[in-house]
Amino acid sequence: MICHEGDSVNSEFLPRWLAGFADVVAIIVIREGRAPRIRRLRAEYRRVGFWRLFDILAFRLYYRIFLAAGDRAWERSELKRLTASMRATPAEFPTLMTANPNDARVTDFLRRAAPDLMVARCKWLLKRSVYEIPSCGTFVLHPGICPQYRNAHGCFWALASNDPANVGLTLLRIDDGIDTGPIYEFFRYRFDAATESHIRIQERVVLENLDGIRSKLLEIAAGRAQPLSVAADRSRNWGQPWLSAFLRWRRTARELVP
């Protein structure tokens, strides 16, 4: 598994959950410095310009002040509940800390571990030299329905676009594009757009579908799963969330509450 440091769902809970039905042979934990974050902001500036970048930074501040504490408390409570029902698993797994999941140390570590299948829960575009190491491939639990909502904030933009049918999670195999690989399954749940943040929705759509995700991963590992035939009239690589889009989404959602 590849994940970010400090992300409790992905770096702590999901490896223990995976160990309930598979041998977890390698965890790659990304410890990012400032440089990758600055690169993303520069890329977003080139994409949307100065005023929209201000909109993005305003949303980050808004989330930190008004929403983050509630989401963290919910996450702690939910993970405690789910962990209590899990069978005993190893407290530690073979783990490599890295600032870059595409460097030579990572490829060497993965080749020694020789995984059959890898799950990537990170914001990096992995190189072929990394994602092709597992014999069954590397798979993403993508927050959003593809191909309509690609990139890391698909759930946010489906909500902001008043497109609730495309709020969910896509299990897809990594290729050289950005969330353009073969799709194996979609997962959803009955979210509350008027009260739940996009972060909570992204986490819940994983935690509410653990049984289905496990079944599909086992099918893939056994060679029984086939990609879905997916046709869509649009596909977009979406950017960072905007405060203006968030406020519009919340206003629309609350107007629809009976």
N, C-alpha and C positions, 0 to 999 in steps of 0.2 A: 504494500500500500504506500502511496505517496500523499502526504498531507502537510499542513502548515503547523508550526509550533504554536501552542496556546489555543488551538481550536479543539475544545473538549469533545465535541461530537466526533470529529474525524481522527484526532490523534490519540484519544483515550478510549472512547466508547466503541467505535466501529472495529478497531483491531480485536478487542475482546469478543465482540459479537461474531466477527469472522472466525475466530478460534473455536466457536461453538460447533462449526460444521466443516472446518478446513484447517490445514496446517499453515499457520502464519509464519513464513520463512524470512520475511524482510519488511521493515518499515523504514521509509525514507521520510525524514522530518525536515522541512524547509525552515530555516531560521533566517528570515529576511532582514537585511539592513535597510538603510534609507534609499540606496541607489535604485532598486527595482520599483519602489513606490514613486520616486521622482520620475523614472522613465515612463511609468503609466500615466502620470499627470501630464507630462510633456506630450505623450501620444494623444491624450484626450484633448489637450489644447489644440493640437494640429487638426483633430477631428471636428471640434465644435467651436473653437474660438474663445476669446477672453471672457465675454459675458456669460456664456454657458458654463465655462469652467468655474466662474464665481458661483453659479447656481449649484454646481456639483459640490463645491466646498461648503456652501451654506447648508446643503442637505446633510453632509457629514457632521457638521456642528449640531444641527437640529437633532439628528439621531442620537448623538452622544449625550445631549442634555435631556431629551424627553423620552427616549425609547430604550436606550441601551440597558439601563439598570433593570427594567422590567423583563427584557428578553433574557438577561443573564440569570435572573432569579427563576424564571420559567425553565430555562435549560437545566439548571442545577437540580430542580425538583424532578423534572422529567427523566433525566439520566439516572438519578438515584432510584426512581421507581423501576425503570427498565433493568438496571443493573441488579437490583435485588432479586429479580426473577430469573437471572441467567445462571447457568451452571458454572462451577468453578473453572477458571481459565488461567493460563500463565500470567503472572503479574508483570512480566517483562518479555519483550520479543527482540530478536536481532534487529538493531536499530542503527541507522546512520544519520547523523545531523549534517546538513549541508546548507550552504547559501545559494546553491545553484543545482537543481535536480538534473541538469544536463551535463555535469562535469564528469571527468574520467573516473573519479572515485565512486560515483554512483553506478556507472556502468560496470565497473569491476565488482562492486558489492553485489549487484543484481546477478551478474553472471555466476558468481560463486553460489548464490542462493538458489539459482535456477528455478524461479517460480513458474507454475503453469499458467497463472492468470494474475494480473495486477489491476488494482482499483486506484485510479488517480482522483484525488479530491484536492486539487491545487489550482492556482491561478496562472500557472506557467504553461506555455506551449512546449510540449515535450518533443525532443528530437527523435527521429526514427531509430537512432542507435540506442535509445532508452526504451521506447514503447514497443519495439519489436522483440525485446529479449524474452518476455514470457511466451511460452509455446502456444497458448490459446489467445494471446493478445492482451492489450491494456484497455480497460474500460472506464468510462466516466459516468458518474451519477450526476448528470447535468441539471442544475436548477433552472428549469424552463423546458418548454416543449419545442423540440427541433423538428424541422429546420426553421420554423418561424422565428424562434427566439434563441439565437445563438449568443455565446459569450457568457460571462459570469453572472449577469443580472437579468436572466430571462424572466424569472417570476416577477420581478419588479416591473419590467416593461409590459408584460401582459396585463398586469393590474392597472398600470398607468394608461394603457391603451383601451381599457374597458373590454378586455378580451378574456373573461374568466375561464372559458373552455380550454385555454392554452396556458393555464397556471398549473404547473406540475413538475414532474421530473422525467428526464429521458435517460435511459440506459443505452449508451452507444459505445462503439469501439473506436478508439483513436486512430485517425489517419493524419496526413500532413496538413489538413486544414484546421479551421477553428470550429469545432463541433459539427463537422461535416461527414463523419464516418457512418458506417452502417448502424442502423437503429434496431435494437432488440426488444425494447419494451417501453411503454409509457406508464407512469404512476401518478395518481392524483388523490386528493382527499377533500372533504367538505370544509374548506377554509372560511374564515370570517374576514372579508376584505375591509369591514368597517372598524375592526379592533385589532387585528393581527398585523404586525409589521412584515415586510417582505423577508426579513431575516428569519423570523419565527416560522413563516410559511415554508421557506426553503428547508429548514431543519425538520419541520413536522412532516413534510411530504416524504422524507427519508424514513423517519422514525415510525410513521403510521403504516409504512409498506415494507417492513423488514422481512416478513414472511415471503412476500412476492419477490422481493429482490434476491433473497437467498435461493429460492426455487429457480429463478432465471439464471443466476450465476452457476448453479450446479448443472443446469442443462447445458450451458455454454461449455463448461469444463468437460462435460461428458461427450461433447460433440453432437448433441441432439438439437440445439437451438439454431434457428435460421433467422437472418435479418428480416424485419418487416418490410413490406412494400409500401413506402410512404410517398404520397404525392401532395405537394403544397403549392399554392399559387404565389407564395412569397417566402423569402428567406432573408434574414437580416442579421448582421453582426452588431448587436446593440452595445452601447457604451455605458458609462457610469450613471447612477441615479441622479436625478435633478430634484431640488426642493420644490420647484414649481410643479413638476409632474406629480410628485408625491401629494402635495396639497390638493391638486385637482382630482387625483384618484380618491383621496379620503372624502372630499366633498361629495363626489358622485356616489360613493359607496354608502355614505350616511343618508343621502337623499332617498336611496332605495330601501332603507330599513323601514318596515311597516310601523 
